[in-house]
């Protein structure tokens, strides 16, 4: 299932409070998840696969909001699992555990009318740091005009990973448009020929995904380790996972069925 179709399902159901996955009797235990908009499509597919493999033994409810929201929710006991697309920070609440479930590529994307083939890290730093502001000054650009830099909000794990992997110590320019989800970045870039942004690899449809340091941003290169823009996906729990939560996370990490699901758009652990 494409990320666009998944996002439409997520948005429609989020409007009534949460993404409800298949469930049966109300007495069944409920696993609730919130957080990363990057992890959400994978978590949704894994939940469906787990229900199929375990005869609907539990219910799932899934909401989004960004990695920091998911981490705060699980730390406060509001959800069973916080979805995070960023690594742990020293400032995170105490008592939470990060359980790695996969890896994911971050792609730098432009509008299809500006199909830049490759961007070096130096070019990315210059564009997102504000030193280069016009497309005429970017090698490989087919357009001129002001560069519209589109980024994620501060609560986003993708923003945190982008900063660490692509920008390093370079500060993000203040002249940016902030978006709350991968899908909104995707739509902004698709609709604006002067835009540039970054998204989880599952959200590149309809955009031009530029190579990074000469390596194409695709699943094959992410799996091989050749592509440098790869980060971790986590399911965060309050204390070590136990009971049904532990069973689901272990299935997501270790089972061949889960690896097959993950391998469609992401990088499995094994």
C-alpha positions in Angstrom: 0.0 0.0 0.0 1.4 3.4 -1.0 2.2 6.0 1.7 -0.3 8.4 0.1 -3.1 5.9 0.5 -2.0 5.1 4.0 -1.9 8.8 4.9 -5.4 9.4 3.6 -6.7 6.6 5.8 -4.8 8.0 8.7 -6.0 11.5 8.2 -9.6 10.4 7.8 -9.7 8.3 11.0 -7.5 10.8 13.0 -10.3 13.3 12.5 -12.5 11.2 14.8 -9.7 10.7 17.4 -7.5 7.8 16.3 -6.6 5.4 13.6 -8.6 2.3 14.4 -7.2 -1.0 13.2 -9.3 -4.2 12.9 -10.7 -5.3 16.2 -13.3 -7.8 17.5 -14.6 -8.2 21.0 -14.4 -5.2 23.3 -12.9 -7.3 26.0 -9.6 -7.8 24.1 -6.6 -5.9 25.3 -5.8 -2.6 23.5 -2.4 -1.5 22.4 -2.3 2.3 21.8 0.4 4.1 19.8 1.1 7.7 19.0 3.9 9.8 17.6 6.0 9.9 14.5 4.3 10.4 11.1 7.2 8.6 9.5 6.8 5.5 11.7 3.0 5.5 11.5 2.6 3.9 8.0 4.9 1.0 9.0 3.3 0.6 12.5 -0.1 0.4 10.9 1.0 -2.3 8.5 2.8 -4.2 11.3 -0.3 -4.0 13.5 -2.4 -5.4 10.7 0.1 -8.2 10.1 0.2 -9.0 13.8 -3.6 -9.3 14.0 -3.6 -11.6 11.0 -0.9 -13.8 12.5 -2.4 -13.9 15.9 -6.1 -14.2 15.1 -7.1 -10.7 16.3 -5.7 -11.4 19.8 -5.6 -7.6 20.6 -6.9 -4.3 19.4 -4.8 -1.4 18.1 -5.4 2.3 18.1 -2.9 4.6 16.4 -2.6 8.4 16.4 0.1 10.7 15.1 1.6 14.0 16.1 5.4 13.7 15.8 8.1 11.8 17.7 8.3 14.1 20.6 4.6 13.8 21.1 4.8 10.0 21.1 7.7 10.0 23.6 5.8 12.4 25.9 2.6 10.3 25.6 4.3 7.0 26.5 6.3 8.6 29.4 3.1 9.9 30.8 1.2 6.6 30.4 -1.2 8.0 27.9 -0.3 5.3 25.3 1.3 1.9 25.2 3.9 2.7 22.6 5.4 6.0 21.5 6.5 5.9 17.8 9.9 7.7 17.3 11.9 8.3 14.1 14.7 9.9 16.1 17.3 8.4 18.4 17.2 8.8 22.2 18.2 12.2 23.7 19.6 12.9 27.2 16.7 15.3 27.7 14.1 12.5 27.2 11.9 11.6 30.3 13.4 8.9 32.5 12.2 5.3 32.6 11.5 4.9 28.9 13.0 2.3 26.6 13.7 2.6 22.9 13.0 -0.6 21.0 14.5 -0.5 17.4 12.2 -1.9 14.8 13.7 -0.8 11.5 15.7 1.8 9.6 14.5 4.4 7.1 15.9 6.6 4.5 15.4 10.4 4.4 15.3 11.8 0.9 15.9 15.4 -0.2 13.1 16.3 -2.6 12.4 19.0 -5.1 9.6 19.7 -7.5 9.6 17.5 -10.7 10.0 20.7 -12.7 13.3 21.2 -11.0 14.8 17.6 -11.2 18.1 18.1 -9.6 20.1 14.9 -10.0 22.4 15.2 -7.0 23.1 17.3 -3.9 26.3 17.2 -1.9 26.2 17.7 1.8 27.9 21.1 1.3 25.1 22.1 -1.0 22.4 20.9 1.4 24.1 22.9 4.3 24.2 26.0 2.1 20.6 25.8 1.0 19.0 24.8 4.4 21.4 27.0 6.3 20.4 30.1 4.2 23.8 30.8 2.6 22.3 30.0 -0.9 18.9 31.5 -1.5 18.4 31.4 -5.3 18.2 28.3 -7.5 20.4 30.0 -10.1 23.3 29.4 -7.6 22.7 25.7 -7.2 24.5 23.5 -9.7 22.2 21.2 -11.6 19.1 23.4 -11.0 16.9 23.9 -14.0 15.1 27.0 -12.7 15.9 30.4 -11.1 14.2 32.2 -8.3 14.0 32.2 -4.6 14.4 28.8 -2.9 11.4 27.9 -0.8 12.9 25.8 2.1 10.3 23.5 3.6 11.1 21.7 6.9 9.4 19.8 9.7 8.4 21.2 13.0 10.6 21.0 16.1 8.6 18.1 17.5 9.5 15.9 14.5 11.9 13.1 14.7 12.6 13.5 11.0 13.7 17.1 11.7 16.1 15.9 14.4 17.5 13.1 12.2 17.9 15.5 9.2 19.8 18.0 11.4 22.2 15.3 12.7 22.7 13.5 9.4 22.7 16.3 6.8 23.4 19.5 8.6 25.5 18.6 11.5 26.5 21.8 13.3 25.0 24.1 10.6 22.0 25.9 11.9 18.7 25.9 10.0 17.8 29.2 8.3 15.0 31.1 9.9 13.4 31.6 6.4 11.5 28.3 6.2 8.0 27.0 6.0 7.4 24.4 8.8 5.1 21.4 8.2 3.7 19.0 10.8 4.0 15.8 8.7 5.8 14.0 5.9 2.6 14.2 3.8 2.4 18.0 4.1 6.0 18.4 3.1 5.4 16.1 0.1 2.3 18.1 -0.9 4.2 21.4 -0.5 7.0 20.3 -2.7 4.7 18.8 -5.3 2.8 22.0 -5.7 5.7 24.5 -5.7 8.4 24.5 -8.4 10.7 26.5 -6.1 10.4 24.3 -3.1 12.9 21.9 -1.5 12.3 19.7 1.5 13.0 16.3 3.0 10.8 13.3 3.7 10.8 9.7 4.8 11.6 7.5 1.7 8.0 6.3 1.7 6.7 9.8 0.8 8.7 10.6 -2.3 5.9 9.9 -4.8 5.2 12.9 -7.1 8.5 14.6 -6.2 12.1 14.5 -7.5 14.3 12.7 -5.0 17.8 13.9 -5.4 20.8 11.7 -4.9 22.9 12.5 -1.8 26.6 12.7 -2.2 26.3 10.8 -5.5 24.2 8.0 -4.1 20.5 7.6 -5.2 17.9 7.8 -2.4 16.2 4.4 -2.9 15.4 1.4 -0.9 18.2 -0.8 -2.4 20.9 1.7 -1.5 19.4 2.2 2.0 19.4 -1.6 2.6 23.0 -2.0 1.4 24.2 0.8 3.6 25.5 2.8 0.6 23.0 5.7 1.1 24.1 7.9 3.9 20.8 9.4 4.9 19.5 6.5 7.0 18.0 6.8 10.5 16.4 4.4 13.0 12.7 3.8 13.7 11.8 3.0 17.3 8.9 1.8 19.4 9.3 3.5 22.8 7.8 1.9 26.0 7.4 3.0 29.6 9.9 0.6 31.2 10.8 -2.7 29.5 8.0 -3.9 27.3 5.8 -6.5 28.9 2.8 -8.7 28.1 1.0 -8.1 24.9 3.2 -5.0 24.1 6.3 -7.1 24.4 4.9 -9.8 22.2 4.0 -7.3 19.5 7.3 -5.6 19.5 9.3 -8.8 19.5 7.2 -10.0 16.6 7.9 -6.7 14.7 11.6 -7.2 15.4 12.1 -10.9 14.8 9.4 -12.5 12.7 9.9 -13.3 9.0 6.4 -12.0 8.4 7.2 -8.6 9.9 10.5 -8.4 8.0 8.6 -9.0 4.8 6.2 -6.2 5.6 9.1 -3.8 6.6 11.1 -4.7 3.6 8.5 -3.3 1.2 9.4 0.4 1.9 11.9 0.3 4.9 15.0 -1.4 6.0 14.4 -4.5 8.2 16.6 -5.2 11.2 17.6 -8.6 9.7 
